Amino acid sequence: MNPSRIAQKQEGVSLIEALVALLVLALGIMGLAGIQTRTLLEARATNTRSVAIQLAEDLLERMQANSVIRVINPATNPYVASWGVPAAGTDCTAQFCTGDQLASFDIAQWKAGLSQALNGGDARIFRSTTDPSQYGVLIGWSETQAKGQDGAATAETAQFASAIAVNTGVAGITCPNGMICHVVYIRP
């Protein structure tokens, strides 16, 4: 058989090998990009939860600073609050306030800061059913950052919402639809 004829049959094989190698390389790069994206999303979620914990500590410090409420009437605490921004009350930076007025002022200021620090942030403060000196702070923020490009909630979002509804241990205290929540228990 003619050697030039054998060489002609071999033409194009190296091109196919190069294309297969390029395909394998592209799949590897796409896998690494997916891992990087997931890592960035997890870092963002961790950062947001860290901010929520810092805000809960800020509320704890505000409650501890209002000693009138803690000493005089520990059974009913005006720091207990539901979802939504409370009405602006007395400005306690400009004048002397009672313990209840200071609590209302603190909640309004704290929730305003919460809304700025977290995307669509809001909170519910409730008394623990197992320990009368302990309060739960359920902080929620918009789940838009956890949605896919089609706008559908991810499995992680649903998991966060259902876990919070169980972990508060208080009937009726759940994470609102469309929010991701984190619960922190504090003892002023």
Number of C-alpha atoms within 10 A of each C-alpha: 5 6 7 8 9 10 9 9 9 9 10 10 10 10 10 11 11 12 12 12 12 12 12 12 12 12 12 12 12 12 12 12 12 12 12 12 12 12 12 12 14 13 12 14 15 12 12 17 20 13 15 26 18 12 21 24 16 13 21 17 13 18 23 14 13 17 14 16 21 17 9 10 12 13 12 12 17 18 22 16 17 14 15 12 16 15 10 11 14 15 15 15 9 7 7 11 14 13 18 15 16 25 23 23 21 20 26 18 15 20 22 15 14 22 16 12 15 18 16 14 21 24 26 20 23 20 21 18 14 9 9 12 14 15 21 22 28 24 26 27 25 17 18 17 16 20 14 10 9 6 10 11 16 12 10 12 20 15 11 15 20 15 15 18 18 13 12 22 14 15 9 8 18 20 26 14 10 15 22 26 27 23 23 16 18 18 13 15
